[in-house]
Amino acid sequence: MNVIIGLEIHVQLNTATKLFCRCSTDYRDDPPNTHCCPVCLGLPGALPRVNRKAVEYGLRVAKALEMEVPEESEFARKNYFYPDLPKAFQITQYDKPLAVWGNLEIEDDEGHEKTVRITRAHLEEDPGRLVHKGGGDRVRYSLVDYNRSGIPLLEIVTEPDLRSPQEARRFLNRLRSTLEYLGVFDGDKEGSLRVDANISIEGYERVEVKNISSYKGVEKALTFEVTRQRNLVRRGQPVTVRETRHFQEGRGVTTAARSKEEEHDYRYFPEPDLRPLAVSGWVEEIVLPELPVARKNRFVEQYGISLNHARTLTGDLEVAEFYERIAAVDPVLAATWVADTLLGELNYRSMRIAAVPPGHFAELLTLLKEDTITDKAGVEVLREMLDSCAAGEACEQPAAIVEREGLAKATGGEFDAIVRSVIEAHPQAVDDYRTGKKGALNFLVGQVMKETRGRADPRELGRIVAGCIDTTGV
């Protein structure tokens, strides 16, 4: 049973003011209903005026996604009543969007490059926000906050080209990194990206899952919905026709909300207070920065690192810029330690790479490159350093940690006594090694490494242990 998925992604553009008025978009730490004016509250006689920067940001995205920008686009009124929509209509773009027909490359589930087609991208205003009060699933009452009303959104709609929840998440990750490279989007802000997902089992009606607010949430919601629809099909029950469902992230399930509205339900008509946009010529003037795919290819060519490491390092703008600051120490060593070790340690601590001073990490790489410490000791030094950063203190220098903890790499002669005591304590492992079991030597080396806190090179230690067994006759 093939899965068919299309996405509608609502991206908050990172402008200083709202789409049709001068109210600030920096509202998240302020009291409710303090970033409002007659325009974004829809008061009688208030007239909208288009934010030029929002249009420019939309065109940057269109150019990055290789989209066509028509000679003319037009705003329309989308009519529906909802408490957080004070005008009882939303200003959006309908039959004349800002841009059409683009594409974005991702990896499919087999690891091959795949093109996902972009149907359209259009500008619209965000509605306000409902704050529900109550315990558990029971809502006693709701409050309305209009601070978000009028925030500029760019809605990006894909063709139904995605074939699994995992592909959908990879698409969103690639889109997010592209938007961050373009400088039009701040993914750390609450509500900055929301997704509506259309999903169906091939041959059956599609279902829309609304307002998913996280990348992980998209994968979880789609995984649940795929399972739900497949179970219905297996039991011979119909998939509800054109249904809209909501994803409850806390429970990891989708629940029925209403039947799916049709376009005619919204009674679209051209917005009489705004002139059409004629901005296709502006696209040629826009100079794009280096985007993730181009940077990935450059990293492979310029630094000689693996394709997998290049993908990881360029998937996030902050990570890519951090890597370029420390690559001079040793580009391959730096790629390995950032992609394979540092990112995992940061994720465990819920830290961002911006919290790590590049100079400190470069110092750690220098200690590793000069063979001052082993890889195992390097991990311990990194953890100590990150813990000091996370505690809100000045991040401790790697060299100071090495000196304080006694983690400098030592010569084999310093471990003779430890090696002999480990051999004497594990006679069975010694006998196993003499009978040809290679794993026994690894076990003994591991025991010595525990005692020495990783200060010796494992390969050198292996030779020392083997030599000690052969010469002592223990």
N, C-alpha and C positions, 0 to 999 in steps of 0.2 A: 504494500500500500504506500504509494509515493506521497510525500509531503510537499505541499506548495505553500510558500511563505512570501508575503510582501510586507514592507514596512512603511510607516508614515512617521517620520522623525521630526519632532518639534524642537528646534534649537533656539535658545535665547541668545540673541546677538549681544555682544559685550559693549554696547554703546553707553555713553554717559547719561543720555536722556532717553525718554520714551519715544515711541514711533511717531506719535502725532501731537506731542506737546513737549514742554520744556521741563517736566517733572523729572527728578533724579531717579535713576534706576538702582541706586545704592541704598536699598531700603531694608535689607535683611536683618540688620541689628537695631532697627528703629521701631517705635510703637506702631501698631496697626493704623491704617487710614491717615498717615501723616505725609504721604508722597502722592497727593491727589490734587487735581484742579478741575475746573468746569469741563475741560475737554475729555480727560480720561474718566470722569464721572458721568459723561453724557448729558450734561445739563442743557436745557433749551437755549439755542442761540450760539452755543460754543462750536467753533469751526476747527477742524483738524488741519495740521500742516506737516508734510512728510519730512522725516528726519533724513537728511542727505547722507549721513554716515551709515545709517542702516541700509540704504540702497547700495552704497559702495561695498559694504560688507557682503551683501547678497550677491553682488556681481563678482567679488573675489571668489566666493564659493563656486559660483557658476563656471568661472574660468578654470578653476582647479579641477572641477569634475568634467571638463571638456563639454560643457553644455552650450546649446544654441540660445542666444538672447534675441528674442523677436524685436522688430522695429518698434513695437508699442506694447506696453502692458497696462493693465487697468485694475484699479481697486473696485471691490464690490461689497455690498452689504449681505451678510449671511444672517438671516433672521431666525432667532430662536430665543425663548425665554429661559433664563436661569438666574438665580439670585446673585451670582458673582459677575453678571454681565449687565451693567447698569443701563446701557442704551437699549437693551433687548435686541441688539444685533451686534455682530462682530465685523469690523472692517478687515477684509481679507482680499485675496485675488482668486478669481474663479476660472473663467474661460480664457483669460488673457494673463497667464502667469509671467513672472519675471524671466524664467529660463525653462527650457525643455530639452529633453533627450541628451543625457550625459551617461557617464559610466564610472565605475570604481572597481579596481582589481583587488581580489582577495584570494585566499587559499581555500579550496574546497576541502571536503572531509578526507580526500585521498592525498592532500598535500600539493595538488596541482593548481596553477594559476587559473582563476575564473573571473569572468567579467560579469558584474551585476549592473544591469541597466537602470538608469535614473530616469523616471518619467517626467518629473517636473520639480521646480523649486519656486515657491512663492512666498511673499511677505504677508504677514498678518499681525494683528495685535493680540497679546495674551489677555485672557480674562482675569478677573480677580481670583481670590482664593477663599475657599470655605474652610473654616476651622471647626471640626466636629468635637463636641464635648460629650463625654459619657464614658462608661467603663466597658471594656471588652468589645463585643460586636454591637452593643446597644448604644445608640446615639440619642441623648436626651434633648439636645438643641444644637444649632449651628450658628457660628458667627461669621460675618463677611469682612474680609480685609481687602480693600481696593488698592493697596500699595503696588501690587503686581499688575493691575489693570493698565494696559497700554504698553507693556514691555514689548520691544520688537522681537518677533519670532520669524525664523525662516523655516518653513515646512518643506522637507525633502521627501519625496515619494518615490519608492522603487517599483520596478516591475516585479511580478511574482517569480523571481529567479532563484530564491534561496530554497534549499532542500532539507535543512535540518536546523534545530535550535542552535547548534554549535556554529553553523555558517552565519546565522543571524548575529550572534555575538561577535564573531570575527569581523563582520561587516561594520558593526557599530564601533568596534575598537579602531578599525582603519579610518572610519569617518571621523571619529573623535580626534585622532592624532592629526589628520589633515586639517581640521578646523583649528586646532591649537597652533599648528605651524603657520596658518594664515593669520593668526592674531585676532580672530573674530569671536572667540568663544572662550569662556572660563569654566571648565568642567567641574571645578571645586565648589561652585556656587549652587546652593539648593535650588532645585527645579530647573537647572540650566539645560537639561535634555530630558524629554519625555517621548515615549514611543507608543504608537498604536500599531498592533500587529494583526494582519489578516492571514489566517491560516486555514487550510483545508486539506482533507485527504482527497487525492485525485479522483474525480468523478462525483464528489459530494459537495454540498453547499459550504461556503466559507463562513468562518466565524471571526469577528473582530474582538480583540482583547485591548481594552483602552487604558491609557495613562499609566504605563509601566515606567518607573522612574529611575531604574538603575540598569547597568549592563548585565549584571548577574541576574537581575529580575527578569529581563527579557528571556534569557536562556531557561530559567526556571518556569516562567509562565508558559512558554511554548512547549517545553518538555511535558508539563502537566497536560496541556491542551491536546498534544499529539496522542498521548496515552488515552485521554478521555474519549477522543473521537474514534480512535482505533477500536476501543472496547465497545463503543456503540455500534460500529460497523460489524464487528464480529458477532454481536448479539442480534444482528438484524434490525436494530432500531435506527430511525432516521436521525441524522444530524440536524438540529433545529435550523430552520431556514433563516439565513441572514440575521443571526443573533449577535448582539453586543454583550460582551462579558467583561467583568472587572477582575483584575488580579489582586488577591489579598496576600501581600508579601509575607506577613507574619505566619500565615498558615500554609503558604505555598500552593494555593489552589485558585482557580478561576470560578467566579459565580455569575449566574445569569443576571443581567441588568435590565435589558429591554430588547425589543425587536429592533433590527438595524434600520435607521432612517434612510430614506432615499434622497437624492439631490433635490428633487422638487419640494421636499418638505421644508427646505430652508428658504425658498422663495428668493433666490439670488437676484439682485439687479444692480447696475452700476452705481457706485458711490457718487452722488451728485455734488458733493463738496470738495472732491479731489479731481484734478486733471489727470489724464493718462500720462504714464511715464514713457519718455522716448530716450532711452539710455543705451541703446545697442552700441553707439559709437564710443561710449565711455569705456567699454571693455578693453579696447586696444590700448588705452592709456594705463591700464592697471598692470603693474609689475609684480609678479608673484615671487615669494621667497622660495628657497629650496624646499621641496615637499618630501614627505617620508620616503617614497620609492626612490627618488633621485638621491637622497642622502644615503639610503641603504646601499645603493650601487656604488656611490663614491667611497663609502667606508670600506667596502670589499676591495676596491681598486687601490685606494690611497694607503690604507693601513694594513692590507694583506690579511684581514681577519676572515673567519668563516661566514658563510651566508646566514646561518642560523644566529650567530652572535650579532651580525649586522641588523637582522630583523628585530631582535630583542632590543638592541641599543637605540634604534630609530623609531620604535613604536611609541615612545613618549618623548616630547620635546626636551623636557628637563634632563632626562637621562642622556639623550644625544649630546646636549651641550656640556653636561658634566664629563662625559667620556672624552670629548675633544679637548677639555682642559687638562686631562691627565694622560692623554695618549703618548705624549712625548717621552715619558719614562720608558715605556715599551708597549707599543700598540696592541700586540697579541696578548701579552700578559695582562694589560689593562682590560681588554675586552673580556677575557676569561673571568677575571675577578669581579668585574662589574656585573656581567650577565649571569654568571653561575653562582656567585656567592653574595655579593653586596645586595642585589635586589631581593633575594630570599630573606636575608637578615632584616632588611627594611620592612618587608611585608609582614614578617613575624611581629615586628614592633609597631606596626601601623605608622611608620615614619615615611616622610618623603625624602627624596634624594637631596632636596634643597637644604636639609638640615646637616648634611655632611660637608665639611670644608674640603674643597678639592685638594688643597695643599697637604692636608693630613693624609688623605687617601694616597696621594702621590708619594708621600714619605713611606707609607706602608709598602707600596709597590717597589720602592727603591730598596727597602730592607729585604724583600723577597728576591729581587733581581740580583742583589749583591751577595745572596746566600747567607745573609746575617741571621735569618730565621727560616724555619721550615714552613711548608704550607700549613701544616697542622697548627703550629704556633701562630702563624699569620691569621688564621680564623679566630683564635683566642684573642689576639690583639684587636682584631676588628670588632669583636663582640664587646670587649671592654670599652673601646672607643665609642661605639654607638650607644652603649648604656650611659656613658657620661654625657653624650649629646642629648639623649632622650630625657635625662634628669634635669635639663634646663641649665646645666653648668656649661662652662667653656669646655669644648671637646678636648679630651686629653690627647697629647701627641703620641703617636705610635712608638717612637723611640723611648719615650719616658715610661710607657707601659712595659716595653721589653726589659728595660733596666729594673723597674720595680718588681716585676714578677719573675725575673731571672729566666727569660724565655729565649735568650740568645742561643743560636745553634752551637752545640759543643762537639768536640772531636770524640771519636769512638773510645779513646783511652779512658775518658771520664766515666764510662758506663761499665767498665769491666766487672766491678763488684756487683752491680745490679744484674748484669747478664748472668753471672755465675749463680746468684741467688734465685733467679727465675728458673734457670735450668734445674737446679737442685729441687725446687718446689714442684716441678711438673715432670716427673720421670716418665710417665706414660706418653706424654707428648714427645719427649726425647726418643723413646723407643719407636713411636710411630714415624718420626722423621727418618730414623735409621733404616726403617723398612720401606722407605720410598714414598711416604705420604707427605706431599708438598704442603698441604694445608696445616700440618703440624708446625712447620717452621713459621708460617704466617701467624699462627696462634701465639707462639713464643715471642715473636717480634712485637705483636700487639701488647702482650703483657709488659714487655720492657718499655714500650711507648707510653703506656699508662703511668709507669713509675717515673718516667723522665719528662712527662707533660709535653711530649712531641718535640723535644729539643734536638732530636737526632734525625738524620735522614733515614727513612725506612729501608732504602736499598742498602745503604752502608751498614745499618743495624743488622740486616739479614745476613750480610757477609760475616759480621762479628759473631753473631749467635752461632751460625753454622761452623765457623772456625773454632769457636770455643768448645762445641760439642766434639768436633773431630780431634782436637788436641788434648782435651782433658780426659776423654774417655768416660765421662760421667754417664 
